[in-house]
């Protein structure tokens, strides 16, 4: 299959914080886009930009050459792909399906097997970079699945991300994303504790970020989410509810591999406390609120 704007038909399912920006890059590049979202209002911006609406995932995938999905939870992924109105009910032989949801590696392998029976190739391609990375087309995209399909859709992935890597067979992209989320969880508690310490010591928190963010402690979280914490801006770039889901997948996979991850276990518990206190739709930087309550 040759990928070409104006000729390649694309289905896109999931137009939330990340998905709407990612899909818009394809539209701007000239791809014909049919979209579906569980909440139709969240697709209005893309429809205004020229996308076509589909009432179901099945309708979205009909006649598509490539179908992308980025939804919430593994159960959502399974329903969108394999349900009675799912993609698999209408996808044509020879098409490529790319799931960009952060989901379970085992489910990625299940999808690959189910679609193979339809002569359809799949990729699990979760992303990292948050709302800013999605909007600016600077995401990191970690991909597992069919290598030939990866090479085919690379021109599309390059519209959404700057750092794109093929990691191995089906499930490898999801395993790589788990590595990413484990690292972020530990980093986020470090960012929050650092800024708590700065406040207690009477320092200007933004000034602290400006200096330590350029040294060995520099990282995406301190430089991008640290200022949001200082401003008390807990609006989501990536919501707590979804991060808890990701950490749960990582802990389940770790247990299956015989790994003990005490840092991840602690941070996952703290985020659950945040969610129980009404913060499930805050951004991940809202972990600060749980640590503040401990003081």
N, C-alpha and C positions, 0 to 999 in steps of 0.2 A: 504494500500500500504506500502511495506517495502522499505525504502530508502537504496540503497546499491551501492557503487562505482563499476563500471564495469557492473552493471545490470540496474540501473535506467537511462533512456534516458532523457536528459535535452536539452531544447531549450533555447537560450539566445538571447534577442533582445536589442541592445544598447551597443555599445563598445566604448564609449567616455572616458573621463578622469577617471570617477569612474567605469563604467561598465566593461572596459577591465581588470582592476585589480581584480575586484570581480569575474568575470568569470574565470580568471586564477587560482584562489584558487580552484575552482571546478575541473578544468582540472588536476591540480597537485595532487588532492586527488583521481584521477582515474575515475571521471565521464565522460561518453560519452557526448560530447557537440556539438550541432549544433547551429551555430550563424548566425545572420543577423544584418546588420547595414545599414542605409540609405546611408552612405558613405563607400563603401566596403574597401577602403584603411585603414580605422581605425580598421579593423578586421584582418589585415595581421599578426600581432604579434600572435594572438590566433590561426590562421590557421597554422602558422609555428610551434606552440606548439602541434598541433594535432587535433584542432577543425575542424568540417566539415562546409562548407558554405551552406547557404540557400538563394535563390534569393528573397524571400518574407517572411513576418511574417507567412503567411499561410503555406508555405513550412517548415518553421522552427518549427512550432508546430505539424506538422503531425507525429503521432506515439509517441510523447513525453509523458513522465509520468509527468514531471514538466516543466513549462515554466516560465522563469523570464524575466521581461522587466524593463529597466531603460532608458528612453528617455528624451526629453526636456520639452515639454509643454503639458498641458491637451489635446489640439487638437491632438498632436502627439499620446498621449496615446489612445485616442478614435479611431484614424485611425488604429493604430497598432493592437488594440484588436477587434474592431467592423467593420472595413472597408471591402471593397469587397475582399481584399487580406489579411484580418486580421486573427488573431489567432482563432477567434470563428468559422471561416469557416472550420477548419480542426481538431480542438482539439477533442480528444476522450473522451467519457464518463468515469468518474472516475479520470481524470487527475486533477492536481492542477495548478493554474495560480497565480503567485506572481508578482505584480507590485511594483517595488521599486523606481519608479519615485516619486518626490514630486509633488503632484497633488491635485485636488479639492476633498474634502470629498464627495461631492454630486456625482462626477463621480465614485468614488470608490464604492458607493452604487449601481449606475447604472450598473457597470460591474458585481457586485455580482449577481444582479437580472438577467442579460442577460445570464451569464454562468450557473446559477442555472437551467435554462430551458434546458440546455444541459447536466445536471447532472455533472457539473464541479464546483469545489469549488475554492474560490479565497481568496487572502490575499492582503491587501494594506500594504506595508512594506517599507516606506521611511527610508532613512538612514541619519546619520550625522557623520562627521569626516573628510570630505574633501579627497583630493587626497592621503594624507599620511595615513589616516585611512584605506582607501580602499586598498592601496598597502600593508599595514602591517597586514591586517585582524583584525583591531581594531575598526571597526565601531560600532556606536550605531544604533540599528535597532528597530524601533517602529512599532508594527504590529496590524492591525485590520483585522477582517474577521472571517472565520471559525476556531474554536478552535482546532478541530481534525486535520485540515490541517496544522495549526501552529505546533502542536506536531510532525506531520509526517515529515515536512521539517526542523525541528530544527537542525539535523545534518549538513545540508547544510548551514543554516544561521550561525552556529557556526564556519564555515570556513571563513566567511566574517566579523564577528563582535564579540566583547567581551561583549557588554552590549545589551542584546536582551530581549524585554518585550512584552507580549501580553497585549494590551490596551483595547480590547473590540470588538464589532461587526464591520462590514464593515464601513469604514470611520474613525474609531477611531485612526488608525495609522496616517492618514493624519492630523487629528486634533492635535495629539500630535506633529507632525512635525511643524505645524503652531506655537505652543507654543515655540518650539525650535528656529524657525526663528525670532519670535518676540524678544526673548531674545538676539539672536545674533545681530540683528539690533541695539539694544541699546548698546550692548557691543562694537560693532565696532566703533560707534561714540565716545564712551568713550576712547577707545584705541587711536584713532587718536588725540583727543583733549589733552589727557595726553602727548603724544609724541610731539605735537606742543608746549605745555607749557614747556616741558623739553628743547626743542631746544631754545626757546626764553629766558629761564633762563640760558642758557650757559652750560647745563649739558650734560654729555655723555649719549646719548639716550639708548645705549645698557646696560650701567651700571645701568640706571634707571630700565630697564626691568628686569635685573638680581635680583634687590633687591625687587621691588614691586611685581614682579611675584611670589614671594615666601610667600607673606603675604596675607592679607585679599582681596587685589585687584587681586590676582592671578587667572588666567583663561586661557582657551585654546587659546583664541584670542591674548592676550598680549604675551603669551609665545611662540606661534607658528607663528603668523602673525606679531607681533610687530617687530621681527628681520628682517622680509622681508621688512617692511616699512623702517627701518633704512638703509637697503642695497639698497633701491629704486628698489626692486624686486616686480613688480606688476603682475607677471605671475600668471595664474589662478590655484588655487586649487579647487575653485568653482567660476564660472564666474558671473560677475555682471548681465548679461542678465537674467540668471536663478534666481538670487536672487531677482531681481525686480519682476519676475513672482511670486515667492513665497510670497513676501510681498503683492503683489496685491491680491492673493488668501486669505491671512490672513485678509486684510482689508475688502474684500468682505464678508467673513464669519463673521467678527466682526460686520459689519453693519447689517447683517441679524439677529444677536443675540442682537442687540441694544446696542453694546459696542462702546465706544469712546476710541481710542488709539492714543493720541497725539504724543507720542514718535515715534511710528511706522510710523505715517503719515509724520513726519518731515524727518526721515531717508529715507523713500521711495522717497520723493521729491528730496533729495540730490543725491541719487543714479541715479535718472532719469536725473539729471543735468550732472552727470558723463557720462552716456550713450550718451546723446546728444552731449557731447564734445569728443566723439570717444572712450570712455572707456567701451563699452558694453561687450568686450571680455577680459577685465582685470580681475584680481582676486578681491575679495571683499575688500581686504586691500587697494585698489586704492581709496577708499573713501577719503583718506588723500589728494589726489590731489584737490578735491573740496574744502576742508576746507582751504588748503593752498592758494587757489585763493581768499578766503575771506579776507585774512590778508592785 
